[in-house]
Amino acid sequence: MRKLSLKPANIITISTKITEYENTILDVIADECNLTKSKLIKIAITKLIEEIIQNDTRNIIQSRLISGYNIVFNTIKEDSKITLDKCISRIRGSAPI
């Protein structure tokens, strides 16, 4: 199998269809957290990738990536975690008691 390289500086647009329900939820969260829907989706994708890689006990995914991917991913993951934590704190702070 060919190894795939990571180029974190390259931005790729991914287009997908979501339901009106999902869009409304994203709008509300984005508004409350002062984020864009794109940023929220990037955080969700990062969490998805993190979960899959952590459970990749046979190293199927990792074996296809170049060495050093984990350094890049850990940086992305940490940035997402900080943003997510701030968002959750903001929502908890604005929640009625």
N, C-alpha and C positions, 0 to 999 in steps of 0.2 A: 504494500500500500504506500502511496505517495504521502509524504508529510506535508501538512498545510502550514503556511506561515501566518503570523499575526502581524497586521499593520495597523496599530491603534490610531495612527494619525490620519488614516484614510477614512473618510465618512461615507457610508453607503446608505442610501435611502431604501427602506423597506416599507412597502405599502400593503396594508391588510384591511379587511372589512371587519367591523365590529358592530354589535347590536346597538340600537339607540339606548338601551338600558346601560350597557357598558360605557357608552360615551357620556351619558348623564352622570354616572358615578365618577368617571375621570374628570369631568368638568367641575364637579363639587369638590373633589379632593384637590385638584389643581388650584382652584380658587382659595380654598382654606389654607393650603400650604404655600401659596404664592409660587407655584411651579407651573411649567408648561406640561401639557399632556405628553409631549414627546419625552420629557425628562422622567415622568412617571413610568412610561412604557420602558425606557432604558433601565430603570431600576428594577422593574419586574423581570425583564429579560436577564439581567445580571443575577437576580435571585434564582431564576430557573436554571441558568447555566451552573451556578454554584452548587445547587442541589444535585443536579445530574452528575457533575464531576465528582462530588463527594461520595456518591453512590456507585461510581464506576469502578467496582472492585476488580474487574478484569482489565482495567486500563485501556479499554477500547477507544475512548475519546482521546485520552492523553497520549496514546501511542501514535496518533495521527498529527499531533501538533509538534512544532519545533521546540527544542529545549529553551527554557526561558519564558514560555508562555505564562507560567504561573506567576512570575514577577509582574508582568503586565496586567494579568487578570486580578492579582491581589490589589494593585493600585486602583483599578476600576471598581473592584468590590468595596474597598475601603471608602472611596468617594461616594458610592451609592449608599453605603451604610450610614455615613454621616448625614447625607441629605434625607434619608428615610427616617433616621432618629429625630432630626429637627422637625420634620413634618409631623411625626407622631406626637412629639412633645407639644407642638403648636396646637394640634387637634385636642389633645388631652387638656391643655390649658384653657381652651375655649369651650370645653364641654360644660353643660349646666350641672350644678351640684345637686 
